[in-house]
Amino acid sequence: MSPPVEESNRAPVRRRRPAWWPWHQRLGITFSVVIVAVVLTGIALNHTGGLRLDERRITNAWVLDWYGMNPEGEPIAFEADGWALQWDEQLYWDGQPVEAETGQLVGAVALLDIRVIATTDALFLLTPTGELIERMDAVDLPPGSVKQIGNLNGNVMLTSTEGKFLSDPDVGEWDRYQLAADVHWSEAEPVPATEREAALQSYRGQGVSLYRVLLDLHSGRLFGSIGVWVVDAASVAMLFLTLTGVWYALRVKRR
């Protein structure tokens, strides 16, 4: 007859956690989202060619606003069988860029088969569809800085700091002109929403590549210097979690 089995009254022994264990949990929870984002973006960046990240463009307004892809200041516009608009030193005709870093836009007029845009230091002769025919700089213009442009019987009329001047039909020669009562002067008008949006899209171009967004998210630069420090802290936390996790696993295995 076998002896009776004695039941043990001892409570199960609980393993004692290391002193740093609460920090292991806190850091893992705190930086979990950042670590996941860094890992996923890193995997995607490793397959840039296959995923064609550099070819994919993001044109979302919120993302482009976040990257600061907005012209400074407010646009000014003049109507002349089309819209001449200037925004942040960039000149546009019907939403298409004409010239950058020119003088201030002062007006535009429509002749039979050309459109003439005037800035303080140049004239731009365009086709009605916006193709540039010629740029006329100071040597081709009347003396002084251009202040105003108008249409007088199909010819261009300019007011500069040196007086009023009338062009010939080819806009190649200029003569002083005193009587200007019948001139239709170009005046600034409120910017239509469609022209504003077209200029904004042209300014932003094709947007920003998905590769750049993922790279900036991976490094934290998407959120400025603070984002970089957060990713650095998450990297240190991930190193701590890895080392302490491995150490604890080996310790338990030895026991």
MOLINVEN-V439035 format. One record per helix or strand. SS is the DSSP state (h for helix, s for strand). FROM is the first residue (numbers start at 1). TO is the last residue. If there is no record, write none. Layout:
((SS;FROM;TO) (SS;FROM;TO))
This chain:
((h;21;30) (h;32;46) (h;48;51) (s;57;58) (h;61;66) (s;76;79) (s;83;87) (s;90;93) (s;96;100) (s;105;110) (s;115;119) (s;122;126) (s;132;136) (h;138;140) (s;146;152) (s;155;160) (s;163;167) (s;174;176) (s;184;185) (s;189;189) (h;193;204) (s;208;209) (h;210;219) (h;221;254))
